[in-house]
Amino acid sequence: MIYRGFRQVFWGLILILIEIHIIAFDLLADPIGYYLIFTGVSVLNDHFGLASRARFISLALLLVSIPTVFIENGAIQQMGAFSGWNIYQNALEILNLVLVFFLFQLMLEVARVKGVSELSKRTMTTFKFYMGTMFLVLFSSTFAVNMTTDFLVPYELISVLLSLSMYIVFLLLVSEYSKLTDEYDWDRLNEKV
């Protein structure tokens, strides 16, 4: 159950990361990635209470991300800072950050129940770095509108590299959770957080 749940979350996150467009159609559509996350979290929902929040957000993202199948992220960014599509893209990024927040909370609950303190410490450290980096990138992007080209190109390069590196670290952590066994200490499971 843990393997299957986190493996589906892992592959869902991969599909969201990779974007392959042919003409105007995304072959690896984000809604499919969010569906995999939704089903993976649903598998974990019976045993871990925090899974329901991630499940709700992934379902909302599944529905909200449908337009991304037909329009490229790069095309959205070229439309201008105050276009409706750009606001839509920013809202998707914020919702995605909320989803990752709840996935981290779910992973911390799984680590607590499984009694793997080393993995719990690693998860907490990754959580702090991931959220701090992504908030910084998201917050600083509001000022990118006023940057000159001399500053904008290096800024975008740095933000993409930081975001991508943190996303990969998060993927590796999710992969570690898929290696946990399904044997539970039911007394720990019933303890309050």
C-alpha positions in Angstrom: 0.0 0.0 0.0 2.7 2.5 0.9 4.8 1.4 -2.1 1.9 1.7 -4.5 0.7 5.0 -3.1 4.0 6.8 -3.1 5.0 5.3 -6.4 1.9 6.7 -8.0 2.6 10.1 -6.4 6.2 9.9 -7.8 5.0 9.2 -11.3 2.4 11.9 -11.1 5.0 14.4 -10.1 7.2 13.3 -13.0 4.3 13.9 -15.5 3.7 17.4 -14.0 7.4 18.2 -14.4 7.9 17.1 -18.0 6.1 19.0 -20.7 6.2 17.6 -24.3 4.0 19.6 -26.7 3.2 18.5 -30.2 1.5 21.4 -32.0 -0.9 22.6 -29.2 -1.3 19.4 -27.3 0.7 18.3 -24.2 1.4 14.6 -24.5 2.2 14.2 -20.8 -0.7 16.2 -19.6 -0.7 17.7 -16.1 -4.2 16.5 -15.3 -3.0 12.9 -15.7 -0.1 13.6 -13.3 -2.6 15.1 -10.8 -4.8 12.1 -11.3 -1.9 9.8 -10.4 -1.2 11.9 -7.3 -4.9 11.7 -6.4 -5.1 7.9 -6.7 -1.8 7.5 -4.9 -2.9 9.6 -2.0 -6.3 7.9 -2.0 -4.5 4.6 -1.4 -2.9 6.1 1.7 -6.0 7.8 2.8 -7.4 4.8 4.7 -4.5 4.6 7.1 -3.2 8.2 7.3 -5.5 11.1 8.1 -3.5 13.8 6.5 -3.8 12.2 3.1 -7.4 13.6 2.7 -6.1 17.2 2.4 -3.6 16.3 -0.3 -6.3 14.2 -2.0 -8.7 17.2 -2.1 -6.0 19.6 -3.4 -4.8 17.1 -6.1 -8.4 16.6 -7.2 -8.9 20.4 -7.5 -5.6 20.7 -9.4 -6.7 17.9 -11.7 -9.8 19.9 -12.7 -8.1 23.3 -12.7 -5.1 22.2 -14.8 -7.1 20.9 -17.8 -6.4 24.1 -19.9 -2.6 23.3 -19.6 -3.1 20.4 -21.9 -3.7 22.9 -24.8 -1.4 25.8 -24.0 2.3 25.8 -23.3 3.7 27.3 -20.1 6.2 29.3 -22.2 3.4 30.7 -24.3 1.6 31.8 -21.1 4.7 33.7 -19.9 5.0 35.5 -23.2 1.5 36.9 -23.0 2.4 39.5 -20.5 2.5 39.8 -16.7 -1.1 40.9 -16.3 -2.8 38.6 -18.8 -5.5 36.3 -17.6 -3.4 33.3 -18.5 -0.5 34.5 -16.5 -2.7 35.0 -13.4 -4.0 31.5 -14.0 -0.4 30.1 -14.2 0.5 31.8 -10.9 -2.6 30.4 -9.2 -1.6 26.9 -10.5 1.8 27.4 -9.0 0.4 28.5 -5.6 -2.0 25.5 -5.6 0.8 23.2 -6.5 2.9 24.6 -3.6 -0.1 23.9 -1.3 -0.3 20.3 -2.6 3.4 19.8 -1.9 3.0 21.2 1.6 0.3 18.6 2.3 2.4 15.9 0.7 5.2 16.8 3.1 2.8 16.7 6.0 1.6 13.2 4.9 5.2 12.0 4.6 6.0 13.3 8.1 3.0 11.4 9.4 4.1 8.2 7.6 7.6 8.5 9.0 6.2 9.0 12.5 3.9 6.0 12.3 6.7 3.9 10.8 9.2 5.0 13.4 11.9 6.0 11.0 13.3 9.1 12.7 16.2 9.5 10.2 13.8 9.8 7.3 11.6 12.1 9.4 14.6 14.4 10.0 15.5 14.4 6.3 11.9 15.1 5.4 11.7 18.1 7.8 15.0 19.5 6.5 13.9 19.1 2.8 10.5 20.6 3.7 12.2 23.7 5.1 14.5 24.2 2.2 11.9 23.4 -0.4 9.2 25.7 1.0 11.7 28.5 1.6 13.2 28.3 -1.9 9.8 28.1 -3.6 8.3 31.0 -1.6 11.4 33.0 -2.5 11.1 32.2 -6.2 7.3 32.8 -6.2 7.6 36.1 -4.2 10.5 37.4 -6.3 8.7 36.7 -9.5 6.3 39.5 -8.7 9.2 41.9 -9.1 10.4 40.4 -12.4 7.9 42.6 -14.3 10.0 45.6 -13.5 13.4 44.1 -14.3 15.5 45.1 -17.3 16.6 42.4 -19.6 20.1 42.5 -18.1 18.7 41.4 -14.8 15.7 39.3 -16.0 17.7 36.7 -17.9 20.0 35.8 -15.0 17.1 36.0 -12.6 15.0 33.5 -14.7 18.0 31.2 -15.1 18.7 31.1 -11.3 15.0 30.7 -10.4 14.5 27.8 -12.9 17.7 26.1 -11.6 16.7 26.5 -8.0 13.1 25.4 -8.6 14.2 22.4 -10.6 16.9 21.3 -8.1 14.4 21.5 -5.2 11.8 19.6 -7.2 14.3 16.8 -8.0 15.3 16.6 -4.3 11.5 16.3 -3.4 11.1 13.6 -6.1 14.0 11.6 -4.6 12.4 11.9 -1.1 9.1 10.6 -2.4 10.9 7.7 -4.0 12.5 6.9 -0.6 9.0 6.7 1.0 7.9 4.2 -1.7 10.6 1.9 -0.3 8.9 1.6 3.1 7.2 -1.6 3.9 3.5 -2.0 4.7 4.1 -3.5 8.2 2.6 -1.1 10.8 3.0 -0.5 14.5 -0.8 -0.1 15.0 -0.3 1.5 18.5 1.8 4.3 16.9 -0.8 4.7 14.2 -3.5 5.4 16.8 -1.4 7.9 18.7 -2.3 11.6 18.1 0.1 13.8 16.2 
